[in-house]
């Protein structure tokens, strides 16, 4: 596979680093808290066969500039808009996992936002009481960046040495304070899913930790397509990259072709 190229985009919150691979309609990949663009390294190749794939390092993560203050999900969505504009992506397909899904949904629901389709993977939607109850666990998980192989392998189908090393590299680049800041942004965010009017795909791992929000999310997005990936956890793009790339790519390509037909008509 051809190597993805690095790039930076200037944004109000600092430079945003991204990886890019392929040509065609733009497809933007948004990772979860404590990770980086490398979360998608196993699926960028297959997806790039039909798309110009851009995977960002969200502000404070990877090689993007560090945070200077706590951000809201709306702040991250504005940073996404700045990257889309800076790269002249036009109307991209957005794919977000975990907090990346919340950011993608916030952007798609913003007035005037141009989004071709929206794939929301393992999106956490919980009540304030549920977040309060689990917050001690959240602090334990995210306050200390480095984790042991035994700790990490419970979150994956079959954790490789490479993915384990990448996990700790990315968590240490972000740091405990940034990861907890992101988790606080998730906790304080109430997604306005009714504002989303573009085609939506909901993807969950059969063994993922956000199943408590599925019913409410599906009720708010009744027209959305829905997929459960068997034997996958919170990171199906790592647990089953071939199936993930096929599901995401097929959905985006269907709606890209529909947009092309509409423009010709």
Secondary structure, DSSP 8 states (H G I E B T S, - for coil): ----EEEEE--TTS-EEEEEE--SEEEEEE--TT--GGGGTTTHHHHTTTEEEEEE--TTSTTS---SS---HHHHHHHHHHHHHHTT--SEEEEEETHHHHHHHHHHTSTT--EEEEEEES-----HHHHHHHHHHHHHHHHS----HHHHHTTSSS--HHHHHHHHHHHHHH-HHHHHHHHHHHHT----GGG--SEEEEEEETT-TTGGGHHHHHHHTTT-EEEEETT--S-HHHHSHHHHHHHHHHHHHHHHHHHHHHHH-
